[in-house]
């Protein structure tokens, strides 16, 4: 599936967010690694052609005010896993899990609080 990756201003924190637009289907995925904002527009009914789709064939999900964003890496890998945290409970669960996982060598959480992005480094064993 072909897509165009671009960057835009995050509607939550105004920092840079990525937008992945699948131009053959019209689906799009927006994610801000700074605050955790995300929005997705996904086709849920793949039995129709694109010009047969109506509003009920789409799933729109948006987290306008997330708790934060996480970023982590595992030993021996060159990339990061990123995602959004919807609640303080998700943050507490993530923190509890990464602190006991011996494979994780880097983990951070960033949050948009009082107009600023605050970053908390949970683990930093990267070399």
Secondary structure, DSSP 8 states (H G I E B T S, - for coil): ---EEEEEE-TTT-SEEEEEEETTTTEEEEE-TTT--EEEEEE--TTS-GGG--GGGEEEEEESS-SEEEEEEETT-SS-EEEEE-SHHHHHHHHHHHHH-TTEEEEEEEEEETTEEEEEEEEE---
